[in-house]
Amino acid sequence: MATQYFARPKLQWFGVSAAYVVRKISISDLRDALRLGWEDFQAIPTHAVVLCAIYPVLGLVLFRLVLGYSVLPLLFPLAAGFTLIGPFAALGLYELSRRRERGEEAAAWHVVHVLRAPSFGAILGLGTLLLALFLTWIAIADTIYVATFGHAPAASIPDFARRVLTTPEGWSLIIVGCGVGFLFAVVALCVSVVSFPLMLDRHASAIDAIRTSLRAVMENPFAMAEWGLIVAVLLVIGSLPLFVGLAVVLPVLGHATWHLYRKVIEPDPNPPEEQPRPPIGRRYAADFPASLFPWSRESK
């Protein structure tokens, strides 16, 4: 089998015992994760597109801002920076994949179950860290541009393209900017490749989730490098038609990330039992809007 177990129960990694068993994976596991992610997207395409509609919409808004407010130099850093906060933004997709994996109903409103995650506080903490990383990247990208071309804005999009693509300063900007962006992307990948699915699935602090993610990368360096390349290529493809393609690429990657987590981290041998929910029963139109607040019926 392509997936192999990798466990060192007596070894200390970064000051914490290896509580979560990391498996050794191969390139075939990445392909299988993408296949499963595509199947999840096909099973619930409307819900996934709705959840990720903000991305193409935001891309169009950014394009409008570029035309009207001379923030053209930040367009590419903003678009590229989405990859830094993507693992946090895909929480709802992880939940849908988790439910479908367990044979449960997976519908748009089930994303609110993320609020019941065993480590929701830790999820918010790590999400804040990724947001800070994103803002730092934007600030550094702006600094690089100003250091290269100064504060004078480009007169138009063709003028900006000419500066960047046909001048030595522009080539320097591309090399330095892409190099720095690559470092940010590597950091984000290392700390979050399995962190958020782990915290959604099990009790784990943000520190333990990050350490587990780092262990996963260290034990699967080539596979994780290949995964990062796949993510980058698909995001570029999805961004080409004014970011609209991200409405498909992002859901597929989000679902695939959940399945990647399942392949990298061995499941909990003693998962907590969830209490079965009482049947909802028949609903009537006269119950609206009270039916929107099911907890109001529990006290009766």
N, C-alpha and C positions, 0 to 999 in steps of 0.2 A: 504494500500500500504506500501511497505517496506521503501520507501523514504519519509521522513517527512521534512517539512520546519522548519528551525531554524533561527529566525531573532530577533535581539534586536536593533532596529534602534536608540534608545536613549542612548545606552550603548557605552562606550569608551573601546576599546581593545588595549592595548599597545600604548596608545596615539593617536590612529586614529579611526575615526568613522567606524562603520561596513558598509562600502560602498558596499561590496560584501556579499550577503546573503548566509550563510552557512546552508546546510541542514543536518539533522540527517539521517545517513544511517545505514544499517544492513549488516550482512554477506551475505545475499541473493543479495545485490547490488554488492558486490565484485564478486560473481559468475557471475552475469549478465555482469559486466564490462569485465571479462575474456572471456565470451562467445562472446561478441561483438568484442573484440580484436582479437579473433580467426577468426571470420567471416571477419574482415578487412584483416587479413593476407591471408585468402583463396581467397579473391577477388583480391588482388594484391601481391601474394607471391613472384614473381620474383623481383619486385621492392624493397620489404622489405628486401629480402635476399641480394640484391646488396648493399642497404644502410648500412647493418650491416655486410657485409663481412669482414670489417676491424677487427672485434672482433675475429673471429676464426683465421684469418691470424696473428693478433698480438699475439694470444696465441701460435701459432706455432713458431713465431719468438722468443718469450720469452723462449719457450722450447729449441730452438737452442742455445740461449744465455746461458741458464743454463748449457748445455753440454759443452760449449766452454769457458765461461768466469767466472765461479765460482760465479754466482749470484743466486745460488740455494735457499739460505734463503729468497730471495725476491720474489720468484715465487708466493707463495700463497698470500702474501700481495698485489702484483700487480694485481693478478686475482680478489681478493676480493675487491680491491679498485675501480674496474670498476663500482661497484654499486654506488660509490659516484659521479661519473661524468655521469652516465647513463641518468639521467633526462635531462641533457643538450644535450647529444649526440642523444637523441630520438626526437629532434625537428622536423625533417623531417617526422617522423612517425605520430606525432600529426597533422601536416598539411595534410597529406594524409587522416587521419581519419576525420578531420574537413571537408574536401572537400567531402568525400564520404557521410558523415552525411547530408550534404546540397544538395545531389543529383548531385554534380558537377563531372566532370571527374577527376579521381585520377590516375595520371601516374608519373613515376619516375621524370620527369623534373619539376613537380609541387612543388617539395620540395624547389625550389629556391624562392617560394613565401614566405618562412619564412623571407626573407630579407625585405618584406613589412609589417611585423608584427607591430601592433600599438606601441609596446614597445620594439623594437629591441635593442635599446641601453641598456635598463634595462636587457634584456635577456643576452647580452654580459657581463654585470656587474656581474650578479648572476652566470653565467657560470664561470667567472674568480674566484669567491669566491669558487665554488665547486672544481675547479682545485687546488686552494691553499689548500683546505681541503685534497684533494687527496695526494698532495706532502707532506703535514705535516704528514699524516698517514704513508706514505712510510718511511719518516725519523724516526718516532717514532718506527715503526716496526723493522727497522734496528738497532736502539739503543737497543731495547729489546733483539734482538738476540745477539748482541755483549756483552751486560751485562750478558747474560746467558752462552754463549759458548766462548766468546773472539773473537779475530780477525782471528784465524786460520780457513781457509776454509775447508769444508768437502772434503774428498778425492774422493768421488763418490756419486751417488744418493743412493745406498744401505747404504753407510756410514752415509749419512745425515738422511735417514729414521730411521736407528738404533738409532742415537743420539736423535732424536725427540720423537720416539715412545717407546723406551725401557729404557730410563734413567729418573731419577727424574728431572734433569735439563730440559729435553725435555718436560715432563709433565707440568712443571712450565711455560715453554715457551708457550705451547698450551693454558693454562688457562689464563695467563696474556695477551697474544696476542689476543686471541679471545675476552676477556673482553674489552680491549681497542678498538679493531675493532668494537665491538658491539656499543660502545658509539659513535664512528664516524658515524656508519650507522644510529643510532637514530637521530643524529643531521642532517644528510643529508636528512633523511625522513621527519623530521619536517619542515625544511625550504623549501623543494622542491616538496612535494607530489602533490601540485596543482599549484605551482608557475609558472612554465614554460608554461603549457597550458593556464593559466590565462593571462600571458603577451602576448602570441601568439594570444589570442582571443580578448583581450580588452586592453584599455589604462590603464596601471598600472605601477607604479614605482617598482623598485626592493624591496624597503622597504615595500610597501603596499602588494606586492605579498607574501613576507615572512610572514608578519603579518597575512595575510589571510590563508596561509598554516598552521601557528601555531594555528589559531582559529579552522581550520578544524580538526586538530589533537586533540585539547583540547575537542572539542564537540563530537568527535567520537574516543575516545581512544582505545576501544576494536577492533573496525573495522579497525583502522589504524594499530594496532599491528598485527592483522591477515593479513592485506595486506603486511606488512613488512615481515612476516613469509613466505607468499606465494612467494614473490619476491626472498627471500633468498633460499628457497627450489628449485624453478625452475632454478635459476642461478647455483646452485650446480649440478642439473641434467644436465643442458646444458653444464657445464664445464667438465664433466667426460670424454667424448671421445676427449681429446685434444682440448677442447673449440669449437669443430665444432657444437655441438648442440645449441650454442648460436645464430647461424644464424636463428634458428626458435624461440627460447625462447625470445630473445631480441625484435624482431619485435612484437610478441604477447603481451609482457609486455608493449612495447611502445604504441601500439594501445589501450590496455586496460587502460593505465594511462589516455589517453584522455577521455575515457568513464567514468572513475572514477571521473575525474574533472567535467564532465557534471552532475554526480549524486550528487556531494558534493556542487558545487557552482550553485546557481540559475542563469539561463541565463539573459543577459541584457534585461530589459523590453523595451528599446528603442535602438536597435542595429543600428549603422550607416548604411546608405544605400550605397552599392557599385555601382559605375558607371558601366553600362554594357559595355563590350568590343566589339569593332566593329568586324564584321566577317573577318576572315583572307582571305577568298577567295581561288581561285585555285592557286596552286604553280607550277612552271615549273622548269625543271632541269637547264635551262639557268640562273635562278635566284641564283643558288648556287655559291659562299658561302654567297651572300648578304642576302639570306633568313634566315641565322642564326642570323641576327641582325635586328629584326623587326622595331626598332626605326629609322633605316635609311630611311624607307619608309614613316615615318610620316611627314618628312619635305618636301616631294615632293608634 
